[in-house]
Amino acid sequence: MLWPMLAIALGFCGIAVLGVLAARVFAETRRLARQVDEASRRVTRAAEDLERAAAPLAAHTAHVVRGD
């Protein structure tokens, strides 16, 4: 009777450990998703800033090339 009870207890402990690890993976995945979202927003802002900064230079270059 001792061995079946020990097997059941060890099985329960194994499932509990897997549950804790699954919760940690879930939390880290959510944290990573937030970081990826923030990085994506920063890249988008930087691209917009670059476009705004490049517009006057492109216009000036167009005038020089056309000889205005």
Backbone atoms as SQL, in Angstrom:
CREATE TABLE atoms (id INTEGER PRIMARY KEY, chain TEXT, resi INTEGER, resn TEXT, atom TEXT, x REAL, y REAL, z REAL);
INSERT INTO atoms VALUES
  (1, 'A', 1, 'MET', 'N', 0.817, -1.202, 0.000),
  (2, 'A', 1, 'MET', 'CA', 0.000, 0.000, 0.000),
  (3, 'A', 1, 'MET', 'C', 0.861, 1.267, 0.000),
  (4, 'A', 2, 'LEU', 'N', 2.068, 1.135, 0.511),
  (5, 'A', 2, 'LEU', 'CA', 2.945, 2.296, 0.588),
  (6, 'A', 2, 'LEU', 'C', 3.362, 2.762, -0.799),
  (7, 'A', 3, 'TRP', 'N', 3.724, 1.837, -1.681),
  (8, 'A', 3, 'TRP', 'CA', 4.230, 2.210, -3.003),
  (9, 'A', 3, 'TRP', 'C', 3.185, 2.900, -3.874),
  (10, 'A', 4, 'PRO', 'N', 1.937, 2.411, -3.911),
  (11, 'A', 4, 'PRO', 'CA', 0.943, 3.141, -4.718),
  (12, 'A', 4, 'PRO', 'C', 0.692, 4.558, -4.194),
  (13, 'A', 5, 'MET', 'N', 0.679, 4.731, -2.891),
  (14, 'A', 5, 'MET', 'CA', 0.468, 6.071, -2.325),
  (15, 'A', 5, 'MET', 'C', 1.654, 6.975, -2.619),
  (16, 'A', 6, 'LEU', 'N', 2.854, 6.429, -2.548),
  (17, 'A', 6, 'LEU', 'CA', 4.052, 7.200, -2.868),
  (18, 'A', 6, 'LEU', 'C', 4.041, 7.615, -4.336),
  (19, 'A', 7, 'ALA', 'N', 3.623, 6.691, -5.210),
  (20, 'A', 7, 'ALA', 'CA', 3.548, 7.004, -6.637),
  (21, 'A', 7, 'ALA', 'C', 2.526, 8.105, -6.898),
  (22, 'A', 8, 'ILE', 'N', 1.403, 8.043, -6.235),
  (23, 'A', 8, 'ILE', 'CA', 0.371, 9.078, -6.396),
  (24, 'A', 8, 'ILE', 'C', 0.881, 10.420, -5.883),
  (25, 'A', 9, 'ALA', 'N', 1.552, 10.433, -4.752),
  (26, 'A', 9, 'ALA', 'CA', 2.083, 11.683, -4.195),
  (27, 'A', 9, 'ALA', 'C', 3.143, 12.278, -5.113),
  (28, 'A', 10, 'LEU', 'N', 4.030, 11.432, -5.624),
  (29, 'A', 10, 'LEU', 'CA', 5.057, 11.939, -6.542),
  (30, 'A', 10, 'LEU', 'C', 4.439, 12.444, -7.843),
  (31, 'A', 11, 'GLY', 'N', 3.418, 11.763, -8.322),
  (32, 'A', 11, 'GLY', 'CA', 2.711, 12.220, -9.523),
  (33, 'A', 11, 'GLY', 'C', 2.071, 13.578, -9.299),
  (34, 'A', 12, 'PHE', 'N', 1.444, 13.751, -8.135),
  (35, 'A', 12, 'PHE', 'CA', 0.833, 15.042, -7.821),
  (36, 'A', 12, 'PHE', 'C', 1.888, 16.140, -7.733),
  (37, 'A', 13, 'CYS', 'N', 3.021, 15.840, -7.097),
  (38, 'A', 13, 'CYS', 'CA', 4.097, 16.833, -6.994),
  (39, 'A', 13, 'CYS', 'C', 4.640, 17.190, -8.378),
  (40, 'A', 14, 'GLY', 'N', 4.761, 16.196, -9.241),
  (41, 'A', 14, 'GLY', 'CA', 5.226, 16.458, -10.600),
  (42, 'A', 14, 'GLY', 'C', 4.278, 17.367, -11.359),
  (43, 'A', 15, 'ILE', 'N', 2.987, 17.124, -11.224),
  (44, 'A', 15, 'ILE', 'CA', 1.997, 17.960, -11.892),
  (45, 'A', 15, 'ILE', 'C', 2.016, 19.371, -11.305),
  (46, 'A', 16, 'ALA', 'N', 2.204, 19.488, -9.992),
  (47, 'A', 16, 'ALA', 'CA', 2.276, 20.810, -9.361),
  (48, 'A', 16, 'ALA', 'C', 3.491, 21.580, -9.875),
  (49, 'A', 17, 'VAL', 'N', 4.627, 20.917, -10.016),
  (50, 'A', 17, 'VAL', 'CA', 5.832, 21.577, -10.537),
  (51, 'A', 17, 'VAL', 'C', 5.599, 22.032, -11.964),
  (52, 'A', 18, 'LEU', 'N', 4.988, 21.175, -12.780),
  (53, 'A', 18, 'LEU', 'CA', 4.688, 21.560, -14.157),
  (54, 'A', 18, 'LEU', 'C', 3.735, 22.749, -14.210),
  (55, 'A', 19, 'GLY', 'N', 2.786, 22.816, -13.304),
  (56, 'A', 19, 'GLY', 'CA', 1.864, 23.950, -13.242),
  (57, 'A', 19, 'GLY', 'C', 2.581, 25.241, -12.903),
  (58, 'A', 20, 'VAL', 'N', 3.498, 25.177, -11.951),
  (59, 'A', 20, 'VAL', 'CA', 4.261, 26.371, -11.573),
  (60, 'A', 20, 'VAL', 'C', 5.125, 26.831, -12.735),
  (61, 'A', 21, 'LEU', 'N', 5.788, 25.892, -13.396),
  (62, 'A', 21, 'LEU', 'CA', 6.624, 26.255, -14.539),
  (63, 'A', 21, 'LEU', 'C', 5.785, 26.825, -15.679),
  (64, 'A', 22, 'ALA', 'N', 4.608, 26.289, -15.908),
  (65, 'A', 22, 'ALA', 'CA', 3.723, 26.816, -16.953),
  (66, 'A', 22, 'ALA', 'C', 3.301, 28.247, -16.628),
  (67, 'A', 23, 'ALA', 'N', 3.040, 28.534, -15.359),
  (68, 'A', 23, 'ALA', 'CA', 2.666, 29.892, -14.967),
  (69, 'A', 23, 'ALA', 'C', 3.832, 30.855, -15.191),
  (70, 'A', 24, 'ARG', 'N', 5.050, 30.411, -14.902),
  (71, 'A', 24, 'ARG', 'CA', 6.228, 31.267, -15.124),
  (72, 'A', 24, 'ARG', 'C', 6.439, 31.531, -16.607),
  (73, 'A', 25, 'VAL', 'N', 6.270, 30.500, -17.428),
  (74, 'A', 25, 'VAL', 'CA', 6.416, 30.678, -18.879),
  (75, 'A', 25, 'VAL', 'C', 5.360, 31.648, -19.390),
  (76, 'A', 26, 'PHE', 'N', 4.134, 31.525, -18.911),
  (77, 'A', 26, 'PHE', 'CA', 3.064, 32.429, -19.319),
  (78, 'A', 26, 'PHE', 'C', 3.395, 33.872, -18.950),
  (79, 'A', 27, 'ALA', 'N', 3.880, 34.083, -17.735),
  (80, 'A', 27, 'ALA', 'CA', 4.217, 35.443, -17.297),
  (81, 'A', 27, 'ALA', 'C', 5.365, 36.023, -18.122),
  (82, 'A', 28, 'GLU', 'N', 6.380, 35.236, -18.388),
  (83, 'A', 28, 'GLU', 'CA', 7.513, 35.721, -19.192),
  (84, 'A', 28, 'GLU', 'C', 7.094, 35.998, -20.632),
  (85, 'A', 29, 'THR', 'N', 6.182, 35.192, -21.157),
  (86, 'A', 29, 'THR', 'CA', 5.687, 35.419, -22.517),
  (87, 'A', 29, 'THR', 'C', 4.935, 36.733, -22.603),
  (88, 'A', 30, 'ARG', 'N', 4.128, 37.012, -21.602),
  (89, 'A', 30, 'ARG', 'CA', 3.402, 38.300, -21.592),
  (90, 'A', 30, 'ARG', 'C', 4.369, 39.462, -21.477),
  (91, 'A', 31, 'ARG', 'N', 5.417, 39.323, -20.666),
  (92, 'A', 31, 'ARG', 'CA', 6.407, 40.391, -20.514),
  (93, 'A', 31, 'ARG', 'C', 7.145, 40.615, -21.827),
  (94, 'A', 32, 'LEU', 'N', 7.508, 39.540, -22.491),
  (95, 'A', 32, 'LEU', 'CA', 8.194, 39.652, -23.776),
  (96, 'A', 32, 'LEU', 'C', 7.289, 40.307, -24.811),
  (97, 'A', 33, 'ALA', 'N', 6.021, 39.961, -24.817),
  (98, 'A', 33, 'ALA', 'CA', 5.081, 40.566, -25.770),
  (99, 'A', 33, 'ALA', 'C', 4.969, 42.073, -25.529),
  (100, 'A', 34, 'ARG', 'N', 4.959, 42.496, -24.276),
  (101, 'A', 34, 'ARG', 'CA', 4.912, 43.938, -23.984),
  (102, 'A', 34, 'ARG', 'C', 6.173, 44.635, -24.477),
  (103, 'A', 35, 'GLN', 'N', 7.329, 44.005, -24.294),
  (104, 'A', 35, 'GLN', 'CA', 8.580, 44.595, -24.754),
  (105, 'A', 35, 'GLN', 'C', 8.628, 44.687, -26.272),
  (106, 'A', 36, 'VAL', 'N', 8.151, 43.660, -26.953),
  (107, 'A', 36, 'VAL', 'CA', 8.115, 43.684, -28.421),
  (108, 'A', 36, 'VAL', 'C', 7.170, 44.781, -28.899),
  (109, 'A', 37, 'ASP', 'N', 6.046, 44.938, -28.244),
  (110, 'A', 37, 'ASP', 'CA', 5.102, 45.991, -28.609),
  (111, 'A', 37, 'ASP', 'C', 5.733, 47.376, -28.444),
  (112, 'A', 38, 'GLU', 'N', 6.409, 47.588, -27.329),
  (113, 'A', 38, 'GLU', 'CA', 7.055, 48.882, -27.087),
  (114, 'A', 38, 'GLU', 'C', 8.164, 49.140, -28.104),
  (115, 'A', 39, 'ALA', 'N', 8.947, 48.128, -28.420),
  (116, 'A', 39, 'ALA', 'CA', 10.008, 48.289, -29.420),
  (117, 'A', 39, 'ALA', 'C', 9.424, 48.605, -30.786),
  (118, 'A', 40, 'SER', 'N', 8.329, 47.970, -31.120),
  (119, 'A', 40, 'SER', 'CA', 7.675, 48.237, -32.399),
  (120, 'A', 40, 'SER', 'C', 7.185, 49.677, -32.468),
  (121, 'A', 41, 'ARG', 'N', 6.629, 50.171, -31.382),
  (122, 'A', 41, 'ARG', 'CA', 6.181, 51.569, -31.353),
  (123, 'A', 41, 'ARG', 'C', 7.349, 52.531, -31.488),
  (124, 'A', 42, 'ARG', 'N', 8.464, 52.227, -30.852),
  (125, 'A', 42, 'ARG', 'CA', 9.643, 53.088, -30.961),
  (126, 'A', 42, 'ARG', 'C', 10.182, 53.103, -32.383),
  (127, 'A', 43, 'VAL', 'N', 10.219, 51.949, -33.019),
  (128, 'A', 43, 'VAL', 'CA', 10.709, 51.878, -34.401),
  (129, 'A', 43, 'VAL', 'C', 9.782, 52.682, -35.316),
  (130, 'A', 44, 'THR', 'N', 8.478, 52.570, -35.108),
  (131, 'A', 44, 'THR', 'CA', 7.528, 53.318, -35.926),
  (132, 'A', 44, 'THR', 'C', 7.721, 54.813, -35.737),
  (133, 'A', 45, 'ARG', 'N', 7.894, 55.244, -34.488),
  (134, 'A', 45, 'ARG', 'CA', 8.129, 56.677, -34.226),
  (135, 'A', 45, 'ARG', 'C', 9.419, 57.143, -34.874),
  (136, 'A', 46, 'ALA', 'N', 10.466, 56.330, -34.787),
  (137, 'A', 46, 'ALA', 'CA', 11.744, 56.709, -35.388),
  (138, 'A', 46, 'ALA', 'C', 11.626, 56.799, -36.906),
  (139, 'A', 47, 'ALA', 'N', 10.894, 55.898, -37.517),
  (140, 'A', 47, 'ALA', 'CA', 10.706, 55.939, -38.970),
  (141, 'A', 47, 'ALA', 'C', 9.933, 57.189, -39.374),
  (142, 'A', 48, 'GLU', 'N', 8.920, 57.548, -38.599),
  (143, 'A', 48, 'GLU', 'CA', 8.165, 58.766, -38.895),
  (144, 'A', 48, 'GLU', 'C', 9.043, 59.997, -38.744),
  (145, 'A', 49, 'ASP', 'N', 9.850, 60.039, -37.695),
  (146, 'A', 49, 'ASP', 'CA', 10.764, 61.168, -37.510),
  (147, 'A', 49, 'ASP', 'C', 11.752, 61.265, -38.663),
  (148, 'A', 50, 'LEU', 'N', 12.250, 60.134, -39.105),
  (149, 'A', 50, 'LEU', 'CA', 13.193, 60.114, -40.219),
  (150, 'A', 50, 'LEU', 'C', 12.538, 60.614, -41.508),
  (151, 'A', 51, 'GLU', 'N', 11.300, 60.220, -41.745),
  (152, 'A', 51, 'GLU', 'CA', 10.587, 60.704, -42.928),
  (153, 'A', 51, 'GLU', 'C', 10.395, 62.215, -42.868),
  (154, 'A', 52, 'ARG', 'N', 10.016, 62.723, -41.702),
  (155, 'A', 52, 'ARG', 'CA', 9.828, 64.174, -41.568),
  (156, 'A', 52, 'ARG', 'C', 11.139, 64.920, -41.759),
  (157, 'A', 53, 'ALA', 'N', 12.218, 64.371, -41.246),
  (158, 'A', 53, 'ALA', 'CA', 13.515, 65.030, -41.370),
  (159, 'A', 53, 'ALA', 'C', 14.034, 64.957, -42.806),
  (160, 'A', 54, 'ALA', 'N', 13.710, 63.913, -43.530),
  (161, 'A', 54, 'ALA', 'CA', 14.226, 63.735, -44.882),
  (162, 'A', 54, 'ALA', 'C', 13.428, 64.508, -45.922),
  (163, 'A', 55, 'ALA', 'N', 12.200, 64.896, -45.638),
  (164, 'A', 55, 'ALA', 'CA', 11.358, 65.585, -46.623),
  (165, 'A', 55, 'ALA', 'C', 11.981, 66.893, -47.106),
  (166, 'A', 56, 'PRO', 'N', 12.442, 67.793, -46.227),
  (167, 'A', 56, 'PRO', 'CA', 13.053, 69.036, -46.730),
  (168, 'A', 56, 'PRO', 'C', 14.321, 68.775, -47.547),
  (169, 'A', 57, 'LEU', 'N', 15.113, 67.810, -47.128),
  (170, 'A', 57, 'LEU', 'CA', 16.330, 67.480, -47.869),
  (171, 'A', 57, 'LEU', 'C', 15.988, 66.949, -49.259),
  (172, 'A', 58, 'ALA', 'N', 14.964, 66.112, -49.354),
  (173, 'A', 58, 'ALA', 'CA', 14.547, 65.589, -50.651),
  (174, 'A', 58, 'ALA', 'C', 14.040, 66.714, -51.545),
  (175, 'A', 59, 'ALA', 'N', 13.294, 67.651, -50.972),
  (176, 'A', 59, 'ALA', 'CA', 12.792, 68.775, -51.770),
  (177, 'A', 59, 'ALA', 'C', 13.949, 69.631, -52.253),
  (178, 'A', 60, 'HIS', 'N', 14.904, 69.891, -51.405),
  (179, 'A', 60, 'HIS', 'CA', 16.071, 70.685, -51.793),
  (180, 'A', 60, 'HIS', 'C', 16.859, 69.975, -52.893),
  (181, 'A', 61, 'THR', 'N', 17.042, 68.696, -52.755),
  (182, 'A', 61, 'THR', 'CA', 17.769, 67.913, -53.755),
  (183, 'A', 61, 'THR', 'C', 17.033, 67.953, -55.093),
  (184, 'A', 62, 'ALA', 'N', 15.721, 67.872, -55.074),
  (185, 'A', 62, 'ALA', 'CA', 14.938, 67.935, -56.305),
  (186, 'A', 62, 'ALA', 'C', 15.138, 69.270, -57.004),
  (187, 'A', 63, 'HIS', 'N', 15.183, 70.373, -56.245),
  (188, 'A', 63, 'HIS', 'CA', 15.404, 71.699, -56.843),
  (189, 'A', 63, 'HIS', 'C', 16.794, 71.804, -57.442),
  (190, 'A', 64, 'VAL', 'N', 17.774, 71.256, -56.773),
  (191, 'A', 64, 'VAL', 'CA', 19.160, 71.310, -57.276),
  (192, 'A', 64, 'VAL', 'C', 19.287, 70.489, -58.552),
  (193, 'A', 65, 'VAL', 'N', 18.668, 69.320, -58.583),
  (194, 'A', 65, 'VAL', 'CA', 18.780, 68.448, -59.753),
  (195, 'A', 65, 'VAL', 'C', 18.088, 69.076, -60.955),
  (196, 'A', 66, 'ARG', 'N', 16.934, 69.708, -60.728),
  (197, 'A', 66, 'ARG', 'CA', 16.220, 70.330, -61.834),
  (198, 'A', 66, 'ARG', 'C', 16.868, 71.644, -62.274),
  (199, 'A', 67, 'GLY', 'N', 17.675, 72.209, -61.419),
  (200, 'A', 67, 'GLY', 'CA', 18.359, 73.460, -61.750),
  (201, 'A', 67, 'GLY', 'C', 17.520, 74.699, -61.497),
  (202, 'A', 68, 'ASP', 'N', 16.604, 74.611, -60.544),
  (203, 'A', 68, 'ASP', 'CA', 15.748, 75.775, -60.222),
  (204, 'A', 68, 'ASP', 'C', 16.520, 76.880, -59.558);
